[in-house]
Amino acid sequence: MHGRAAIALAAALAGCTLGSGTSNLPPPPDDGTALDARLDRCAALGAEAAGDPDCQSAWDEARRRILPLPPAEK
């Protein structure tokens, strides 16, 4: 009886560790919704957003996506 219990325990532990690894799948494509959510949060903060590092980062990202890059200096 102890042998079966040990096998069952080993199988359960093996199953737990197999699913806990990191995935090799690439992240899903960014469709802009994450940035939109961050910008919405910043809009809701009002004037407090000016001092929020995440809002500053979101605004930088939005500018990079919308505004063209300046010509490279030669």
C-alpha positions as protocol buffer text, in pm:
chain_id: "A"
residue {
  index: 1
  type: MET
  ca { x: 0 y: 0 z: 0 }
}
residue {
  index: 2
  type: HIS
  ca { x: 286 y: 239 z: 77 }
}
residue {
  index: 3
  type: GLY
  ca { x: 429 y: 186 z: -270 }
}
residue {
  index: 4
  type: ARG
  ca { x: 110 y: 309 z: -437 }
}
residue {
  index: 5
  type: ALA
  ca { x: 97 y: 613 z: -212 }
}
residue {
  index: 6
  type: ALA
  ca { x: 457 y: 700 z: -294 }
}
residue {
  index: 7
  type: ILE
  ca { x: 390 y: 664 z: -667 }
}
residue {
  index: 8
  type: ALA
  ca { x: 77 y: 879 z: -642 }
}
residue {
  index: 9
  type: LEU
  ca { x: 266 y: 1145 z: -447 }
}
residue {
  index: 10
  type: ALA
  ca { x: 553 y: 1144 z: -696 }
}
residue {
  index: 11
  type: ALA
  ca { x: 310 y: 1174 z: -988 }
}
residue {
  index: 12
  type: ALA
  ca { x: 128 y: 1463 z: -821 }
}
residue {
  index: 13
  type: LEU
  ca { x: 453 y: 1648 z: -751 }
}
residue {
  index: 14
  type: ALA
  ca { x: 575 y: 1590 z: -1106 }
}
residue {
  index: 15
  type: GLY
  ca { x: 249 y: 1730 z: -1243 }
}
residue {
  index: 16
  type: CYS
  ca { x: 281 y: 2040 z: -1027 }
}
residue {
  index: 17
  type: THR
  ca { x: 635 y: 2115 z: -1138 }
}
residue {
  index: 18
  type: LEU
  ca { x: 569 y: 2052 z: -1507 }
}
residue {
  index: 19
  type: GLY
  ca { x: 310 y: 2329 z: -1526 }
}
residue {
  index: 20
  type: SER
  ca { x: 504 y: 2583 z: -1323 }
}
residue {
  index: 21
  type: GLY
  ca { x: 778 y: 2659 z: -1578 }
}
residue {
  index: 22
  type: THR
  ca { x: 788 y: 2966 z: -1795 }
}
residue {
  index: 23
  type: SER
  ca { x: 627 y: 2947 z: -2133 }
}
residue {
  index: 24
  type: ASN
  ca { x: 835 y: 2958 z: -2449 }
}
residue {
  index: 25
  type: LEU
  ca { x: 548 y: 3123 z: -2636 }
}
residue {
  index: 26
  type: PRO
  ca { x: 606 y: 3479 z: -2753 }
}
residue {
  index: 27
  type: PRO
  ca { x: 391 y: 3748 z: -2591 }
}
residue {
  index: 28
  type: PRO
  ca { x: 71 y: 3833 z: -2775 }
}
residue {
  index: 29
  type: PRO
  ca { x: 97 y: 4122 z: -3021 }
}
residue {
  index: 30
  type: ASP
  ca { x: 39 y: 4464 z: -2868 }
}
residue {
  index: 31
  type: ASP
  ca { x: -280 y: 4605 z: -3014 }
}
residue {
  index: 32
  type: GLY
  ca { x: -252 y: 4927 z: -2815 }
}
residue {
  index: 33
  type: THR
  ca { x: -512 y: 4840 z: -2552 }
}
residue {
  index: 34
  type: ALA
  ca { x: -254 y: 4823 z: -2271 }
}
residue {
  index: 35
  type: LEU
  ca { x: -128 y: 5171 z: -2356 }
}
residue {
  index: 36
  type: ASP
  ca { x: -486 y: 5295 z: -2389 }
}
residue {
  index: 37
  type: ALA
  ca { x: -564 y: 5164 z: -2041 }
}
residue {
  index: 38
  type: ARG
  ca { x: -258 y: 5338 z: -1898 }
}
residue {
  index: 39
  type: LEU
  ca { x: -352 y: 5665 z: -2069 }
}
residue {
  index: 40
  type: ASP
  ca { x: -711 y: 5636 z: -1941 }
}
residue {
  index: 41
  type: ARG
  ca { x: -578 y: 5587 z: -1587 }
}
residue {
  index: 42
  type: CYS
  ca { x: -361 y: 5896 z: -1624 }
}
residue {
  index: 43
  type: ALA
  ca { x: -653 y: 6100 z: -1754 }
}
residue {
  index: 44
  type: ALA
  ca { x: -855 y: 5997 z: -1449 }
}
residue {
  index: 45
  type: LEU
  ca { x: -573 y: 6111 z: -1217 }
}
residue {
  index: 46
  type: GLY
  ca { x: -603 y: 6466 z: -1347 }
}
residue {
  index: 47
  type: ALA
  ca { x: -326 y: 6702 z: -1232 }
}
residue {
  index: 48
  type: GLU
  ca { x: -170 y: 6428 z: -1016 }
}
residue {
  index: 49
  type: ALA
  ca { x: -69 y: 6246 z: -1337 }
}
residue {
  index: 50
  type: ALA
  ca { x: 208 y: 6501 z: -1398 }
}
residue {
  index: 51
  type: GLY
  ca { x: 411 y: 6352 z: -1113 }
}
residue {
  index: 52
  type: ASP
  ca { x: 327 y: 5988 z: -1184 }
}
residue {
  index: 53
  type: PRO
  ca { x: 620 y: 5796 z: -1340 }
}
residue {
  index: 54
  type: ASP
  ca { x: 389 y: 5548 z: -1515 }
}
residue {
  index: 55
  type: CYS
  ca { x: 195 y: 5833 z: -1676 }
}
residue {
  index: 56
  type: GLN
  ca { x: 516 y: 5997 z: -1793 }
}
residue {
  index: 57
  type: SER
  ca { x: 623 y: 5664 z: -1943 }
}
residue {
  index: 58
  type: ALA
  ca { x: 284 y: 5615 z: -2109 }
}
residue {
  index: 59
  type: TRP
  ca { x: 294 y: 5964 z: -2260 }
}
residue {
  index: 60
  type: ASP
  ca { x: 647 y: 5900 z: -2393 }
}
residue {
  index: 61
  type: GLU
  ca { x: 529 y: 5575 z: -2552 }
}
residue {
  index: 62
  type: ALA
  ca { x: 224 y: 5745 z: -2704 }
}
residue {
  index: 63
  type: ARG
  ca { x: 445 y: 6018 z: -2854 }
}
residue {
  index: 64
  type: ARG
  ca { x: 679 y: 5756 z: -3004 }
}
residue {
  index: 65
  type: ARG
  ca { x: 383 y: 5579 z: -3164 }
}
residue {
  index: 66
  type: ILE
  ca { x: 219 y: 5893 z: -3301 }
}
residue {
  index: 67
  type: LEU
  ca { x: 492 y: 6141 z: -3389 }
}
residue {
  index: 68
  type: PRO
  ca { x: 745 y: 6072 z: -3663 }
}
residue {
  index: 69
  type: LEU
  ca { x: 1105 y: 6026 z: -3563 }
}
residue {
  index: 70
  type: PRO
  ca { x: 1328 y: 6328 z: -3626 }
}
residue {
  index: 71
  type: PRO
  ca { x: 1579 y: 6289 z: -3909 }
}
residue {
  index: 72
  type: ALA
  ca { x: 1905 y: 6132 z: -3799 }
}
residue {
  index: 73
  type: GLU
  ca { x: 2193 y: 6370 z: -3753 }
}
residue {
  index: 74
  type: LYS
  ca { x: 2485 y: 6315 z: -3990 }
}
